[in-house]
Amino acid sequence: MSPETERQGAGDRLAAVLRPVRAGNGFEEALEQILQVVRLGLVPDGGRLPAERELAERLGISRVTLREVLKVLQDQGLVEARRGRYGGTFVLPRADAGGADELRRRIAGVDVEDVLRFREVLEVGAAGLCAAHGLTDERAARLREALAGTHDAPLADYRRRDTLLHLTLAELSGSPSLTAQYAAVRATVNELLDCIPLLVRNLEHSQRQHTALVEAVLDGDADGAREMMREHCAGTAALLRGFLT
């Protein structure tokens, strides 16, 4: 996937996450949404967030409020502001995973089983919808390209590309509500996955599942797509449970 193509695709995916906030909670909801953008890898490490004007317009907030949100993200070491002609707000690389102890700390306030079940419902549903309703040539090409991105990804970028593939499937389901809910739950799943190591054998297995899943969707095999996605989600859940026990 070329850098230009990825930038265009990321711009499309931002629409699934960045939505006008509700009156009364503008700061909090804007912070939540931009955190999702970072956690989902919609803007990669070292990449630049959209310009302040575009972000403010997408979120329906003032630039003053947006700057307050970005200041919080800077204080947390998630982004940095750079001045000059090529300046802007850039996503910083995340710290190395903290292993099982860090995973247990993060899940202290999270109902992991609920998160994993909800993820499975959304993912299986999205795969089935895509296969049952069929994809246009342009949408099928988007799905193939997202799959290719996972095959070509260096190890350090694999989870981000994996997220983009799954988010693409959610978008192609045709339900903006499903896509928004999936983006939220995937951000939580990514927080957990970031605490465990990348296992090459697991990634190879995951890639075979990805390929079979995309083939089922493109073939219009809704039952096959749902079953493969269910199996895929079960693998992730088993991996997380393994590191928790």
BELJOZI-V18882 format. One line per field, one symbol per residue. phi: phi as a letter, one per 40 degrees, with the letter a starting at -180 (. if undefined). psi: psi as a letter, one per 20 degrees, with the letter a starting at -180 (. if undefined). burial: I if it has 16 or more other ideal C-beta (glycine too) atoms within 10 Angstrom, else O. A space follows every 10 residues. Layout:
phi: ???
psi: ???
burial: ???
//
This chain:
phi: .cdccccccc cccdccbcbd ccchbdcccc cdccccdccc gcbcdgcbcd ddcccccccg bccccdcccc ccccccgcbb cbchdbcibb ccdccdcbgc cccccccdbb cdccccccdc dccccccccc cccgbcdccc cccccccdcc ccccdcbccc ccdcccccdc cccgbdcccc ccdccccccc dccccbccbd cccccccccd cccccccccg cccccccccc cccccccccc ccccc
psi: pqhgghgggh gghhhhgoqp rqqhkggghg ggghhggghi khorpirpqq qgggggghik rqhggghggh hghghjkhrq pprahkaapq pqqqqqqjah ghghghihjp nghgghgggg gggggggggg ghiqqrgghh hggghhghhh hipqghjghg hgghghhggg gihjohgggg hggghhgggh hghiiqqpog gghgghhhgg ghggggghik ngggggghhg gghhggghgg hhih.
burial: IOOOOIOOII OOIIOIIIOO IOOOOIOOII IOIIIIIIII IIIIOOIIII OOOOIIOIII IOOOIIOOII OOIOOOOIIO OOOOOOOIIO IOOOOOOOOO OIIOOIIOOO OIOOIIOIII IIIIIIIIII IOOOIOOOOI OIIOIIIOII OOIOOOOIII IIIIIIIIII IIIOIOOIIO IIIIIIIIII IIIIIIOOOO OOIOOIIOOI OIIIOIIIOO IIOIIIIIIO OIIOOIIOII OOOOO
//
